[in-house]
């Protein structure tokens, strides 16, 4: 498969290093039950989402 508009990143759920308000979708699958700091993960997800974007857990 050769998708040009999709990419996957490896990093911290607490500090992605990605630009603010940059994504229309943040998808976290099989992640939150592994985290100790859920609030920080949620803050980071909403930080990188564009206004009106979707956060799917």
C-alpha positions as CSV (number, residue, x, y, z in Angstrom):
1,X,0.0,0.0,0.0
2,X,1.2,3.4,-0.9
3,X,-0.7,6.1,1.1
4,X,0.7,9.5,0.7
5,X,-1.6,11.3,3.2
6,X,-1.1,8.9,6.2
7,X,1.9,8.6,8.4
8,X,2.7,6.8,11.6
9,X,4.9,8.2,14.3
10,X,6.7,6.6,17.3
11,X,7.1,8.6,20.4
12,X,5.8,9.7,23.8
13,X,2.0,10.1,24.3
14,X,2.9,12.9,26.8
15,X,5.1,15.0,24.5
16,X,4.8,14.1,20.8
17,X,7.0,17.0,19.6
18,X,4.4,17.7,16.9
19,X,3.1,21.1,16.0
20,X,0.0,22.4,17.7
21,X,-3.4,22.4,15.9
22,X,-1.9,20.3,13.1
23,X,-4.1,17.2,12.9
24,X,-7.7,16.5,12.0
25,X,-7.6,13.1,13.7
26,X,-5.7,11.6,16.7
27,X,-6.3,7.9,17.1
28,X,-5.1,6.0,20.2
29,X,-5.7,2.3,20.2
30,X,-4.8,-0.1,23.0
31,X,-2.8,2.7,24.7
32,X,-4.5,4.3,27.7
33,X,-4.5,1.3,30.0
34,X,-0.7,1.4,29.8
35,X,-0.3,5.0,30.9
36,X,0.2,6.4,34.4
37,X,-0.6,10.0,33.4
38,X,-3.9,9.9,31.5
39,X,-4.5,13.7,31.9
40,X,-1.2,14.5,30.3
41,X,-1.9,12.2,27.4
42,X,-5.3,13.8,26.8
43,X,-3.8,17.3,27.0
44,X,-1.2,16.4,24.4
45,X,-3.8,14.9,22.0
46,X,-6.0,18.0,22.2
47,X,-3.0,20.3,21.8
48,X,-2.1,18.7,18.4
49,X,-5.7,18.5,17.2
50,X,-7.1,21.2,14.9
51,X,-10.3,22.9,16.0
52,X,-13.2,20.5,15.2
53,X,-10.8,17.6,15.0
54,X,-11.6,14.1,16.2
55,X,-9.9,12.3,19.1
56,X,-10.7,8.6,19.1
57,X,-9.7,6.4,22.0
